[in-house]
Amino acid sequence: MQNEAWLRIGSFLVVLMVMMVWEAILPNRVSPVANGKRWLSNFFLVFCGAVVGRLLVPAGLAVVAIFADDIHFGLLNVLKLADWLAILLAVIMLDCLIYWQHRLLHRVPILWRLHRVHHADPHLDASTGLRFHPIEIALSLVVKALGILLLGIPVEAILIFEILLNASAIFNHSNIKLPNWLEWPLRRVIVTQAMHRIHHSQVVKETDSNYGFCLSIWDRLFNSYTNNAQAGDDGLVLGLKDYPSESSNTGISTVLLMPFREKPNNKEI
């Protein structure tokens, strides 16, 4: 498990550094907020989320998979498929689970209060892919643990999926723009920056679409796909209308307390 932890951390840091260097050399947009302050807020949330994860599941989600395997519980443990097929199906099913978790975060008002911390970022870059409130991280861990138990997810699939999930979040939030000849065929398989930027639009209909994190098929399959933003990629306005100023969307205390502050927003239903 120690080697797996280092593999996860190593892959996370490599992807993060590659995308941040790419953004620095070929940025797509100029941030309306000073990067230093944004990064301090966003990376502080990463630290808080890591602490919460360690406290909630000290030994990691692999323990849940081992437990399910020991008691022969969960769909894939019952089906007894070839190892490679079970791992492949497990990764795909976990990605679908995260899609539906993300969709519920937008549709359930109390969950949206947590998730709006992520959407209130007025700019998108690699750090935005890590900007999630610690309570949302805790809830996500519970959802993943239940999914692993009920589906009988193999330990190997958890490692692969966690690496893919982190890499995808950093990649599709990054402040870059792929050339059309690459972006359009690529988004047939995975979520690209242009596809995910639509999800961060201030237009509610666009925010309520393109929920996928890694595979793009779920949005097409479950009728939540938006091909183009109304204003086009270059004209798309990011963030939330109710958090327009730096003081309302950036800062350590601001992002930590945002879910608990009674502030009208365009998503409360």
C-alpha positions in Angstrom: 0.0 0.0 0.0 2.9 2.3 0.7 4.2 1.8 -2.9 0.7 2.5 -4.2 0.5 5.8 -2.3 3.8 6.9 -3.7 2.6 6.0 -7.2 -0.5 8.1 -6.8 1.4 11.0 -5.3 4.1 10.8 -8.0 1.6 10.6 -10.9 -0.4 13.5 -9.4 2.7 15.8 -9.1 3.9 14.9 -12.6 0.5 15.7 -14.3 0.2 18.9 -12.2 3.6 20.1 -13.1 3.2 19.3 -16.8 -0.1 21.1 -17.1 1.1 24.1 -15.0 4.1 24.5 -17.3 2.0 24.2 -20.4 -0.4 26.8 -19.0 2.5 29.2 -18.3 3.9 28.8 -21.8 0.7 28.7 -23.8 -2.2 30.1 -21.7 -5.7 30.2 -23.1 -7.0 33.0 -20.9 -5.8 35.7 -18.5 -7.0 35.3 -15.0 -9.1 38.1 -13.6 -7.7 37.4 -10.1 -4.1 37.4 -9.1 -2.8 33.8 -9.5 -0.9 33.8 -6.3 -4.0 34.4 -4.2 -6.1 31.9 -6.2 -3.5 29.2 -5.9 -3.1 29.8 -2.2 -6.9 29.2 -1.8 -7.1 26.3 -4.1 -4.1 24.4 -2.9 -5.1 25.0 0.7 -8.3 23.2 -0.1 -6.2 20.3 -1.5 -4.3 20.1 1.8 -7.6 20.1 3.8 -9.1 17.5 1.5 -6.0 15.3 2.0 -6.3 15.6 5.8 -10.0 14.8 5.7 -9.3 11.7 3.5 -6.6 10.5 5.8 -8.8 10.9 8.9 -11.9 9.4 7.3 -10.2 6.4 5.6 -6.8 6.1 7.2 -5.7 3.0 5.2 -7.4 4.1 2.0 -10.2 2.8 -0.1 -8.3 -0.4 -0.9 -9.3 -1.7 2.6 -12.9 -1.6 1.5 -12.1 -3.6 -1.7 -10.1 -6.2 0.3 -13.0 -6.5 2.8 -15.5 -7.0 0.0 -13.3 -9.6 -1.6 -12.8 -11.4 1.7 -16.5 -11.8 2.3 -17.2 -12.4 -1.4 -19.5 -9.4 -1.7 -20.2 -7.1 -4.6 -21.2 -7.6 -8.2 -17.7 -8.3 -9.7 -16.8 -10.6 -6.9 -19.9 -12.7 -7.6 -19.4 -12.7 -11.4 -15.8 -14.1 -11.2 -14.6 -12.5 -14.5 -11.1 -12.6 -15.8 -8.9 -10.2 -13.8 -8.3 -7.8 -16.7 -11.9 -7.7 -17.6 -13.0 -7.1 -14.0 -10.5 -4.2 -13.7 -11.6 -2.6 -17.0 -15.3 -2.8 -16.1 -14.5 -1.5 -12.6 -12.8 1.6 -13.8 -15.6 2.3 -16.2 -18.3 1.8 -13.6 -16.4 4.0 -11.1 -16.3 6.8 -13.7 -20.0 6.4 -14.3 -20.5 6.6 -10.5 -18.6 9.9 -10.3 -20.6 11.3 -13.2 -23.9 10.7 -11.3 -22.3 12.0 -8.0 -21.4 15.2 -9.9 -24.9 15.5 -11.4 -26.5 15.2 -7.9 -24.1 17.8 -6.5 -25.7 20.2 -9.0 -29.3 19.2 -8.5 -29.6 18.8 -4.7 -29.5 22.3 -3.1 -27.7 21.4 0.1 -25.0 19.6 -2.0 -24.8 22.5 -4.4 -23.8 24.7 -1.5 -20.7 22.6 -1.1 -20.0 22.2 -4.8 -20.4 25.9 -5.6 -17.0 26.4 -3.9 -15.5 24.7 -7.0 -17.7 26.7 -9.5 -17.1 30.1 -7.8 -13.5 30.1 -9.1 -13.5 33.0 -11.7 -10.7 31.4 -13.7 -9.9 27.8 -14.8 -6.5 26.3 -14.6 -4.9 23.1 -13.2 -5.5 24.3 -9.6 -9.3 24.5 -10.2 -9.4 20.8 -10.7 -8.3 20.4 -7.1 -10.6 23.1 -5.6 -13.2 21.2 -3.7 -14.5 21.8 -0.2 -13.3 19.3 2.4 -16.8 18.3 3.2 -17.5 17.5 -0.4 -14.3 15.4 -0.4 -15.5 13.5 2.6 -18.9 12.8 1.0 -17.2 11.7 -2.2 -15.1 9.2 -0.2 -18.3 7.8 1.3 -19.9 7.4 -2.1 -16.8 5.8 -3.6 -16.5 3.4 -0.6 -20.1 2.3 -1.0 -19.6 1.9 -4.8 -16.5 -0.2 -4.2 -18.3 -2.4 -1.7 -21.5 -2.9 -3.8 -19.7 -3.4 -7.1 -16.9 -5.5 -5.7 -14.2 -3.3 -7.2 -10.7 -4.9 -7.4 -7.9 -3.2 -5.5 -6.0 -2.7 -8.7 -8.9 -0.8 -10.3 -9.0 1.6 -7.4 -5.4 2.6 -7.9 -5.9 3.0 -11.7 -9.1 5.0 -11.3 -7.8 7.3 -8.6 -4.8 8.1 -10.8 -7.1 8.7 -13.8 -9.5 10.8 -11.9 -6.9 13.1 -10.5 -5.1 13.4 -13.9 -8.4 14.0 -15.7 -9.5 16.7 -13.2 -6.2 18.5 -13.6 -6.1 18.1 -17.4 -9.7 19.2 -18.3 -9.6 22.2 -16.0 -6.2 23.4 -17.3 -5.9 26.8 -18.9 -5.0 25.6 -22.4 -6.7 25.3 -25.8 -6.1 22.2 -27.9 -6.2 22.7 -31.7 -9.5 21.7 -33.3 -8.0 18.9 -35.3 -7.1 17.2 -31.9 -9.8 18.5 -29.6 -12.9 17.3 -31.5 -11.9 13.7 -32.0 -10.4 13.6 -28.5 -13.6 14.7 -26.8 -15.4 11.7 -28.4 -13.5 9.6 -25.8 -12.4 11.9 -22.9 -13.5 15.2 -21.4 -11.4 18.0 -22.9 -10.8 21.6 -21.7 -13.2 23.1 -24.2 -15.9 20.6 -23.3 -15.5 21.2 -19.5 -15.2 25.0 -19.8 -18.8 24.9 -20.9 -19.7 23.3 -17.5 -18.1 26.3 -15.7 -20.1 28.8 -17.7 -22.3 31.4 -15.9 -25.2 30.3 -18.1 -27.1 27.9 -15.8 -28.2 25.7 -18.7 -24.6 25.2 -19.7 -23.4 24.7 -16.1 -26.0 21.9 -15.8 -24.3 19.9 -18.6 -21.1 18.2 -19.4 -20.7 16.6 -16.0 -18.2 14.0 -17.0 -14.7 13.9 -15.4 -12.8 11.3 -17.5 -14.9 9.6 -20.2 -17.2 11.8 -22.2 -19.7 9.1 -23.1 -21.8 9.6 -20.0 -23.0 13.0 -21.0 -24.1 11.8 -24.4 -25.7 8.6 -23.0 -27.6 10.4 -20.2 -28.6 13.5 -22.3 -26.5 16.1 -20.5 -24.1 16.9 -23.3 -23.6 20.5 -24.6 -21.5 20.7 -27.8 -20.8 24.5 -27.8 -21.4 27.4 -25.4 -23.9 30.0 -26.6 -21.1 32.7 -26.6 -18.5 30.4 -28.0 -15.4 29.2 -26.2 -13.7 32.6 -26.4 -16.8 34.5 -25.2 -17.7 32.1 -22.4 -17.8 33.8 -18.9 -16.5 31.6 -16.1 -17.5 31.4 -12.5 -20.8 32.2 -10.7 -22.7 35.5 -11.1 -23.2 35.7 -7.3 -19.5 35.6 -6.6 -18.2 38.3 -9.0 -15.5 39.9 -6.9 -12.2 38.7 -5.7 -13.3 39.1 -2.1 -16.3 36.9 -2.7 -14.6 34.0 -4.6 -11.0 33.9 -3.5 -9.3 33.6 -0.1 -8.8 30.8 2.4 -11.6 31.8 4.8 -13.8 32.7 1.9 -13.7 29.3 0.3 -14.0 27.4 3.6 -17.0 29.4 4.8 -18.8 29.7 1.5 -21.2 26.8 1.9 -22.3 28.1 5.3 -23.0 31.7 4.3 -26.5 32.6 3.2 -25.8 34.2 -0.1 -28.4 34.1 -2.9 -27.1 32.3 -5.9 -28.4 31.3 -9.3 -28.6 27.6 -8.6 -30.7 27.4 -5.4 -34.0 25.7 -6.3 
